[in-house]
Amino acid sequence: MANFYSDNIDLKHHLNHPLMRKIVELKERNYTDAEKYDYAPLNFEDAIDSYDKVLEIVGELCGGIIAENAEDVDHQGPHVDNGRVVYADGTQRNLDACRKAGLMGMSMPRRFGGLNFPITPYIMAADIVSRADAGFENLWGLQDCAETIYEFADEDQKQRYITRVCQGETMSMDLTEPDAGSDLQSVMLKATPQEDGTWLLNGVKRFITNGDSDIHLVLARSEDGTKDGRGLSMFIYDKRDGGVTVRRIENKMGIKGSPTCELVYKNAKAELCGSRRLGLIKYVMALMNGARLGIAAQSVGISEATYREALAYAKDRKQFGKAIVEFPAVYEMLSVMKAKLDASRSLLYETSRYVDMYKIYEDIAKERSLTSEERAEMKKYSKLADACTPLVKGMASEYCNQNAYDCIQIHGGSGFMKDYACERIYRDARITSIYEGTTQLQVVAAIRHVTTGTYLSLMKAYEAETIAPALQSLKDNLLAMVTVYEDAVNHVTSVKDSDYVDFVARRLVEMAGNIIMSYLLVLDASRNESFVRTAEIYNKIAQAEVAKHADFIRNFNPEQVVLYKA
């Protein structure tokens, strides 16, 4: 039986990144929890060993249970019975196994029953779960919504709701509506205050992942007469209080084990989470940053599954007297798939470490005043996280889709049949570049970090790091790419035409992503020789992509934008 953690040495490489020592020491407050909890780590080595052992359990469950159930779950799917969701049998077995193993509320503090994991090992678990079944990751991974309660709810709400999540209850975030998809400031679900301090919610929500969960975070309009984001607040709805029914489950292309619901709210009692009017402006923005990272992890997990399926088939399938893996057309595809996978994963965990650093400092700031050095470091990592979350979500989801496409192609006609897992994985992959903000919206979020120089500063920081001498030629290529990128940015920003900037934004963001991921792979290869091959291959991919986009920008007249308008 495969263990989806121990059979992937790349995960341990990222778990042992040098920055993890500081992350763990800050997260564990210098290991003071060891005085209160017998399962709290005594030191850094003990903490890493704890993460390692829990990830072993995740890997075992994924290889032995969740992956085994994936096909049946895809065929059976959930259904609605009397306004309630009934999960597929395999989904229920998966949830029961995760609950028994204590894998819910992983990143929550121990005082609520959580494991107090940093974001990075939690995201590793999401990566592993997604490889086993991307649809199930949408149920299990929504435990991350508890982070919003932890950050913004009052202490009583934290005690009542986070403890339930840690015990295994499920969550959802009810944001979108029939007339408010990406444009969340148009949300109209009405919230009416009551004399006892609670609120009544009325309206409809649509496309809600795991919409019949136990605990919901709900974006609703609390201020009469408003029509924009300033009139929206965040609420906590408890399923046990009633008032919400599932009208239907969407019949989706993929991730079919995850029920995507249309919900009807009729005088559903709820509690305000945090302050009024900050639902979209502050709380959803924080929620979406976590969601971006979660979908990036899902994308990487799917990419891992596609690469392994393609490689296994290519080794087994024989044509013209030899395995197709020996044909250049096939082994080139496989090597590019692996390079895209490794590049996505390197950016994923670099981003998760940035998120860890700033979130831990924010948490410490609730307990004591930060030093000036700590405040500066929190600001630095917050900016990097803000820049890298849309970048990794956009790039990893696009690579995930490309790898799923190539996996089918390597399978040939067999890949089009439901006899092979790649057909299901291909369908599951498609949503990653759409939900929690399309790739186009990730570009909108990322472009300001192009024009303000955040990505260029990050490239310069990587340039200053020491690399293995054998990799100097790759670094030289990157230095040349950075010059090309800088020239392209300067050319675009000098035009002073917002339509033109928006039009070429995708190309600039992809250039930044290509260079940053290539740098990360060079740094990975400097610490671990097993990354040298993919560092070399991805460096060539990045060179070609950067040159292609720079050539387009250099030869494109801003007045030509009108040619593309409908």
MIROVEX-875840 format. One record per residue: x, y, z of N, C-alpha, C in turn. Coordinates in steps of 0.05 Angstrom, whole numbers, plus 5000, padded with zeros to 4 digits. Example, Ala and Ser with C-alpha at 12.3 -4.5 7.8 and 13.67 -1.06 7.14 Angstrom:
526448865156524649105156526449345156
525749555142527349795143525850015157
***
This chain:
501749765000500050005000501850255000
501350434981502950674979502450875002
504551005010504251225029504951485013
502951655010503251884992505152105004
506052065028508052255039510852135037
511251895046513951775047514951705019
513051674999513951604972514651854956
514652094969515252344955517352494971
519852454964522052574980522052874977
520852984956520753274953519453414976
517453294988515953415010517753455034
519353255041521253275063523353495058
524153515033525953735026524854005034
522354055026521154315032520454345062
519854125076519354145104521854225120
524154165109526654225122528054475111
526554655100527654905090528855065114
531055215110532255355132530455545147
528555675133526755865147524855725166
524555465164522655325181523455345210
526055355216526855375244525655625258
525855855244524756095255521756085257
520455975236517555955236516655785260
517955565265517055385286517555515313
519855645317520455765343518455985349
517756145329515756355333512956225339
512256035323509655905326509355775353
511455655363511355515389512055685413
512555955407513156135429515456025446
517555935432519855815445519055565462
517055425452516255155462515055155490
513755375497512455395524510055215527
508755135505506454955507507154685518
509654615517510554355527509954325557
509654555571509054545599506154475605
504454515584501554475588500454225573
501754155551500653945534502853735529
502253485535504253275533505053215504
503453305485504053255456505353505443
505853715458507153945447510153895446
511554005425514353945421516154095442
518453975447520354085467522354265453
522854225427524754385413524254355383
525854485366525454485338525454205326
527454045333527553765323525153605330
524153645354521753505363519253595347
519153855341516953955325516953845297
519253845284519453735257518853445257
519653305277519053015279516052975282
514753155297511853135300510453185273
511253385258510053445232510453195214
512853095215513552865198511752625204
511352575230509652335237506752385229
505752625233502952675225502652665195
504652765180504452745151504752455141
506152295156506152005151503351885153
501951975173499151875177497351975153
497752235146496252345123496852185098
499352125094500251975070499051695070
498951575093497951295095494951295089
493451485101490551495096489951555066
491651735055491151805027491751575008
493951435013494651214996492950974999
492050925024490550675030487550705031
486550945034483550975037482551175016
483451425018482251645002482651594972
485051524963485551464935484051224926
483751024943482250784936479250834932
478251034947475451104945474751294922
476851414910476451644892474651574868
475051344855473451274832470551234839
470051094861467251044869465851304876
467351484890466151734897465451894872
467251884852466752034827464251934813
463751664814461451554801458851594817
459051564843456651574860455851864865
457752024875457352304881455352344904
454952594913453052654934450252694922
448252704938445552774929444052914951
441753034943440153184962437753014971
437353004997435052855008433653035028
431253135021429653295039431253545048
432553675029433953925034436653895047
437653655049440253605062441953445043
444653485045446553335028447153065041
447152865024448052595032450552545016
452852515030455352465016455452185003
457152154983457751894973458851714995
458451454993459451275015462451305020
463951324998466851355001467651615014
466151825009466752085022466352065052
464151935060463651905088465851735102
466751525088468951365099471551535102
472051705082474351885083474252075107
471852195111471552385133471852245160
470652005162470951855187473851785194
475351715173478151645177479751885186
479252115173480652355181480052445209
477452415217476652495244478052315264
478052055259479251865278482251915280
483451995259486352045259487052325271
485052485277485552745288486652945269
485852935244486953105223485153335216
483553425235481853655231482853875250
482754125240483654345257486654335261
488154255241491054205244492554465251
491754685241493354935245492255095269
490154995282488955135304490555095330
490455285349491955265374491055025390
492854925407492254685423489954745443
489654985452487555045472484754995460
484554985433481954915421481854625412
483954475417483954195409485454155383
486854365372488354335348491154235352
492654215330495354115331497454345331
496454595327498154825327500354815305
499654695282501554675260501854945247
504255015238504555245219503055185193
502655395177501255355152502655165133
505355175134506955015114506454715116
506654585139506054295140503054235135
501254425143498454385136498054385106
499354575092499054585063500254335050
502354225063503453965053501353745055
499853745077497653555079495553595057
494953845051493053905030494153815002
496653844998498053754974497653444971
498153304993497953014993495052924989
493153045003490352975000489353024971
490253234959489453304932490453104912
492853004916493852784899492052544900
490952484924489252244927486452294915
485252524921482552584910482152884914
482253034891481953324892479253404903
477253244897474553314907474353294937
475653094949475553074978477153294991
479253394978480753614990478953854994
476853884978475054114981473354095007
472953855017471553815042473553845065
475653685064477553675086479053945088
479654065066481254315066479754555076
477054545076475554775086475754815116
477154635130477754695158479354955160
480555035138482155285138480355525144
477755505140475955725146475955795175
476755595192476955655221478955875227
480855915208482856125212481556395213
479356435198477956685199476556735226
475456525236474156535263476356605284
478656465281480856515300481856795299
482056905275483157175272481157405280
478557355275476757585277474357555296
473757305304471457265322472257325351
470257345369470857395397471557125410
472557145435473556905449471456695453
468956775459466756585462466256435436
466156575414465756445388468056255381
470456335387472756155383472455895398
471755925423471455685440469255505430
467055625421464755455413465055335385
466355475367466455385339469055245332
471355355340473855235332474154965345
473354935370473554665382471954455367
469654535355468054345340469454275314
470754465301472354405277474554215283
475954255305478154075313477153795320
474553775328473353515333472353375308
472353525286471653395260469353505246
468053725255465853835241466853995217
465154005196465954125171465154415169
466454565150465954845146465454915117
464355145112464055255085464255555087
464855675064464655975062462556045042
460456165050458156225033458356515023
459556545000460156804990458456864965
458656704944457556774918454556734918
453256894899450356884895449756874865
447256814857446656804829447557054813
447357284826448157534812450657664823
452157504839454657604850456657374851
458157354829460257144828462857264838
464557344818467057474826466557754837
464357874830463658144839462258124866
463758074887462458014913461258264926
462058504917460758744929457858764921
456958594903454058594895452358394911
453558264931452158074948449758214960
447358074960444858194970443558024992
444657794999443457635021443057825045
440657845055440058055075440457945103
441758115119442158055147440558255164
438758165181437058345197437758305227
438458515241439158485269436658425287
437158275308434958205326435658325354
433558345371433958465397435858305415
436058045411437757885428440757885418
441358045398444058065388444757885365
442857695358443357525335442257665310
442557535287441657645262440057425247
438257515230436757325213437657375184
438357155170439357165143437157075124
436757215102434857145082435957195054
435656985037436657015009437656754999
439256774977440156534963443256554959
444556334964447456314957447756094936
449756124918450155934897453055864894
453555624883456255524879457855504906
456455414926457755394953458955114957
461555104958462954854962462354744990
461554484991460754355016458654515030
456654605015454654795025452854695047
452854435054451254345076453054275100
455154435103457054385125455854445152
457254375173456354425200456454715208
458554855199458955135207459555295182
458055515178458355675154459455955161
461256055144461956345145460356465122
458756665128456856775108457257075104
457557155079457757435072454957535066
454057745081451257835078451158145081
449058255070448758555071447258625097
448858765114447758835141446859125142
447559285122446959575124444859645103
442559725112440359795094441160035076
440260015051440760235033443460235019
445160035026447760025013447759834989
449659884971449859714947452659624942
454559714958457359634953458559474976
461159434975462459264995462359375023
461959635026461959755053459459685069
457459565056455059485071454959195078
457159055074457258765079458658695104
457658495118458858385143459158085141
460757975159461157685159459657565183
458357335178456757205198457556915201
456956805224457356515229454656395232
454056195215451556045216452055765225
450555675245450755405256448455235244
449155025230447154845217445054745237
445854715262444054605282441654785288
442055045281439855245286437755235264
438255105241436255085220435955355205
434255345185433655585169434955585142
436755395136438055375110437455105098
436555105074436154855060437754845034
438454605025439854575000437754534978
437654724960435754714938436654514917
439254504911440354324891443354304894
444454084883447254054880447954074850
449854244844450654284816451754024804
451053974779452053744764454653824750
456853774762459453884753460953694735
462853814721464753664704466553484721
467553594742469553454759469153504788
471153434804470953434834468153364843
467153144833464253084836463552984865
465652904880465052824908464553054926
465353294917464953534933462353664925
460353674943457753794936457854094933
457254194909457154484904454154564904
453354714924450454744930449355014924
446755014919445155264920443555254945
443855464962442755464988440555684990
438455615004436255805010436255875039
436656125046436556225074433756335079
432456225099429856335107429856375138
430156635146430356705174432356525189
434656485177436756315189438256485210
438256385234439556535256442556515253
443956745257446856755254448056945274
450656935277452157115294454057295278
454257535285456257715272459057615279
460757605259463557535264465157795260
466457875282468058125280466258375281
466958575265465558825264463758855239
461659005242459959065219461559215197
460659175172461659315149464459225139
465659045154468358955146468358685132
465958575126465758305116467358265090
467058445071468458415046471158555047
471158795058473558965058475858835072
475358695094477558585110477458275112
475158165120474957885126475057705102
473557775081473657605057476357625043
477657855044480257885033482257695046
482057675073483757495088483057205081
480457155079479556885073480456795045
480356975026481156914999484156864996
485757005012488656945011489156655019
487756565040488056285048486956095027
484756175014483556004994485455984969
486756204962488656194940490855984945
491855994970494055814977493055524976
490555484986489355224986488955104958
488055274939487655184912490355134898
492355294905495055244895496054974904
495554904929496354644940494754424925
492154464921490554274906491654234878
492454454865493554444838496154274837
497854324857500454174859499853874864
497953814881497253534886496253394861
494553534846493553424821495853394801
497653584799499953564782501653314789
501953274814503453034824502052784813
499452774816497952534807498152504776
497952714761498152694732500952594723
502952704736505752614729506152324734
505252234757505651954765503951764747
501551844740499851684722501151664694
502151894685503351904658505951734657
507651764677510151624678509651324680
507851234697507350954700506250834673
504450974660503350874635505550864613
507251074612509351084592511350864595
511850784620513750554625512450284617
509850274620508450014616507549974587
506850194574505750174547507950124526
507649924510509749864490508549904462
510150034445509550074417512050034400
511749904378514049854360516349714375
515649544393517549374407518949494431
518149734439519449854464517450034478
517950074504516250244520516250534509
513950654509513750924497515351134512
516051074538517751264552520451304539
521251124522523751144508523651324483
521351414475521051584452521451884460
523152034445523652314453521152474456
519152434439516752594441515352554468
515652314479514352254505516052334528
518652264527520252334551520752624553
520552774531520553064534518153164549
515753064541513253144555513453084585
514452844591514652774619516552954635
518753014623520753184637519653464641
518153564621516953834624514753824645
513153614646511153584667512453594695
514653444698515953434724517153704731
518253844711519354114716517154304725
514854304712512654474720511554404748
511554144753510654054780512554154801
515154114797517154194817517154504821
516854644798516854934800514455034815
512154914810509654984825509954934854
511054704861511354624889513354814903
515454884890517455064903516155334909
514655444890513355694895511155664916
509755444916507655394936508855404965
511055274969512055264997513655515004
514855654984515955914989513756104998
511456094985509256264992508156195019
507855935025506755855051508555945074
511155945069513056045090512656345094
512256495073511756775076509156825092
507056675085504556695100504956625129
506356405134506956335162508256565177
510256685166511756885180509957125188
508457225169506957465176504557405194
503357165190501057095206501857035235
504156915239505156865266505757125280
506957315266507457575278504857715285
502957695268500357815274499157695299
499457435303498457295326499957375351
502557395349504157485372503357765381
502757935361502058215367499558235384
497858025384495458025402496257975431
498657865435499557795462501457995474
503058125457504958325466505658515443
506958735450507858915429510258795414
510258825388512458735372514758935374
517158835372519459015370519459145343
521059355340521159485314522159295292
524059125299525058925280522858725272
521358645292519158455286516958585269
516358835274514358975258515259005229
517859065226518959085199518858825184
519458615199519458345187516658255180
514658315197511858255192510958395166
511658655164510958815141512158695115
514658615117516058505094514758245085
514158065103513057805095510057835087
508658025099505958075091505858155061
507658335054507858425026508558205007
510458035015511257804999508957604995
507557555017505257375016503057484998
502557745000500557864983501357854954
503857864948504857844920504857564910
505557374927506057104917503556924918
501556994934499056824934497656824907
497157064895495957054868497756934847
500356974850502256864831502256554832
502356444855502456144857499756024850
497556164857494956054850494656054819
495356274807495156294778496956104763
499556104770501455934756501055644761
500655564786500355284793497855164781
495655314780493155204769493455174738
494755364725495155344697496955104690
499155064705500854844701499454574707
497754584727496154344734494454264710
493154454697491554394674493254294650
495554424646497254334625498254054630
498953984654499953714661497753514658
495253584665493053404662492553344632
492753554616492553524586494653334576
497153374584499353214574499152924584
498052894608497652624618495752464600
493552594593491652464574493052404548
494652594538495952564512497852324512
499352284534501152064536499651794537
497251794549495651554549494351504522
494351704504493151664478490151614480
489051434463486251374463485351264490
487051124504486251004530485651224550
487051454548486551674566483851794564
482451754541479751854537477651674549
478551444558476651244570476651264600
474351194611474051204640475450974654
476750794639478250574651480750674666
481650914659484151014671483551264688
485051284710484651504729485151774717
486751784696487452044684484952194674
482952054665480552174655479152334678
478952214701477752354724479552584733
482152544734483952744743483852984725
483652934699483453144679480953324684
478753194690476253344696476553504722
477853374742478253514767480053754765
482053744747483953954745482754214734
480754184717479754424703478854654720
477654584743476554794760478654964774
481154864777483054994793483755274783
483655324757484255584746481755764745
479555674757477055824756476155914784
475855714802474755804828476755934847
475656074867477156234885478756454870
477556544848478856754832480156624807
479056684784480156584759483056674756
484456544737487256624731487256924723
485257004709485157284700484957474724
483457394745483357564769485857544785
487357324784489857304797491857504784
491657534758493357734744492658014754
490158074757489258334767490558384795
490558174812491658204838494758234838
495958104818498958084817500258314803
498858444784500158634766501258874782
500058954804501159184819503859114831
504358854835506958784846509058764824
508158774799509958814776510659104774
508559274774509059564769510359704793
509959604817511259734841513959604848
514659394834517359284838517659064858
515458964869515658754890517058504878
516158424855517358174843520258224836
520958454826523758514818525458504843
524558614865526058614891526458324900
524458154896524657874904526757734887
526757794861528857684843531657764852
531958014860534558114869535357984895
533357924912534057784937535057504932
533757364913534657094905537457114892
537857314877540457354863542757364884
542157484907544157524927544857274943
543157064941543556824956545856654943
547156504959549356334950548156084936
549356014913548455774899550855584895
550355344888552455154882553955244857
556655234857558155324834557355194808
556454944809555754794785553254914771
551755084786549255194776549655484766
552055574765552555854758551455924730
551555734711550555794684547555854685
546155704702543255754705542756034717
544356104737544056374748544756584728
546756544711547356734690544956774671
543656554665541256564648539156734661
538856694688536856844703537457134704
539957204707540757484708539957624681
540357474659539557584633536557614631
535057414641532157424641531057654657
532357704680531457934697531758194682
533958224668534358464652532258504631
531558284617529458294597526758364610
526258244633523758304648523658594656
525858694667525958974676525459164653
526659104630526359274606523359274597
522159034598519359014590517459174608
518059154635516359304654516759604650
519159694646519659974642518360074616
518459914596517159984570514160024574
512959834588509959834591509160074609
510560104631509760314650510260594639
512160624621512760884610510560984591
508860804582506760884562504561054576
504161004601502061154616499261104604
498660854598496060784586495060544602
492960584618492060364636490860134620
489560184597488459964581490759794570
492859924562495259774552496559614574
496859724598497959574621496259334627
493659364628491859144633492058934611
492359014587492458834564494958654566
497158764573499658604573500258494601
498458544620498958464648499558174651
498058004637498457714639501257634631
502257754610504957694601507057774621
506758004633508658104653508657924678
506257854686505957684710507157404705
506657294682507757034676510857054674
511957264663514857304662515957294691
514657444708515557454736515357174749
513157034744512856764755514956574744
515556584718517556414707520256454719
521056704722523656774734523856694763
521756754779521856694807521856394812
520256244797520255954801522955834792
524155944771526755834762528855894783
528756134795530656194817530255994840
527855944848527255764870528355484865
528055394840529055124833532155114834
533455334826536355344829537155334858
535655484875536255474904535755204916
533555074907532954794916535154614907
536154634882538254464872540854504887
541254744897543654804912543654664939
541254624950541054474975540654174971
539754094948538953814943539453754914
541353584908542153524881539953384865
537953274878535753144863534153344846
534453604852532953814837534553924813
537053834810538753954789537453914761
536453674755535353624729532953804723
531053824741528753984735529454284736
531454354752532354634752533454714724
534954524712535954574685533754594664
531854404666529654394647527854644650
527254704674525454934678526755194670
529355214674530855454666530555504636
530555284620530155304591527255394585
525355274600522555354596522255654602
523355744624523156024632524456204611
526756134601528056294580526256334556
525056114547523356124523520856294529
519656264552517256414558517756714562
519956774576520657054580521257194553
522757054536523357164510520857204493
519057014494516557034479514957274487
514557304513512857524523514257794518
516857804522518358054517518258134488
518357934470518257994442515458114435
513357994446510658094440510458384450
511358444474511158714485512758914469
515158824461516959004447515859084420
514358904407513358944380510359014379
509259074402506359134403505959434407
504359544390503659824392501159854410
501260024430498960054448496360114433
496560254410494160314395492860064384
494359844383493259594371491459444391
491259544416489459414435486559404424
485859614409483159624398482459394380
484559284367484059054349482858814363
483458794389482558554404479858594418
478858834417476258894430473958784413
472058674427469758554413468058764399
***
